[in-house]
């Protein structure tokens, strides 16, 4: 499942540079995660790096984008093939 950033985000800027897929960007009010690019760091790390560094714990799973670990791995492989 892709991750999302909730409105508890304090715009601290620590999550964006940690995303290996470039899925995090500044939105109109808070940072946002592009579900088409979010692999929960599958293929890169054992845990989502944005979640690990977020000081306010505002990055839960996005229930609108359920994905299995296998689907996340496939997305990772597609993203890497595009680079």
N, C-alpha and C positions, 0 to 999 in steps of 0.2 A: 504494500500500500504506500502510496506517496505520502509525504509529510506535508504539513501546512503550518503557517504561522498565525497565531491568534492575535486578537486585539490587545493582549497583554504585552505585546512587543514594545520595548522601550527604545527601539532604533539605536542600539548600542554599536552596531556595525561589526560585531564579531563573527556572525554566522556566514555572511556573504563570502569572505575570502576562504572559508574552510570547505566550501562545497566543491568537490572535484569535478562535478558535471556542469558547473555554472548555472544551476537551477534557481539560485536565489538572487533576487534583484530588489531594488528599492521600488516599492509601490507608491501609490498616491499618499498614503499616510504611514504605512508600516512596510516592512520587508514582506515579500511574497515568494512562494515557491512554485515553479512551473512543474506541474505533475508529469508532463511529457519528458522532462529531463531528470526528475528525482528518482533515484534507484535506492534510496535509503543507504547510500554508500556501498551497496552490494557491488562487488568487483573491485572495490578500492580499499575498504576498511571493514572491520568486524562490527562497527556500530556507526550510526549516523553522526558525522562530525559536528553538524550544526546543533544537534541535541546535546552533545557532550560539552559544547562551549557556551550554550545559552545560559545567562545568569538568572533568568526569570522563568525558565521551564515553560516556554510558550510555543513549543513545537511538537504537537501531537501527530498521530496518524490521521490522514485525511480520509474520513469514511466514504467520501464520494469517489475515491479512487482505490478500491481494494485490489491488491495484487499479491500473488504468492511469491515466495523467494525465487522460484524458477522463472516467473514472469519478470521479476526485477533483474535477474541475471540476463535474460534475453534482451531487455531494454538496455542494460549496460553494454552488451555486445553490439547492439545496433548503434548506440551513441559512439562507441569507440571506432566502429567501422566508418562513421561519417567524418572523423577527424582527419 
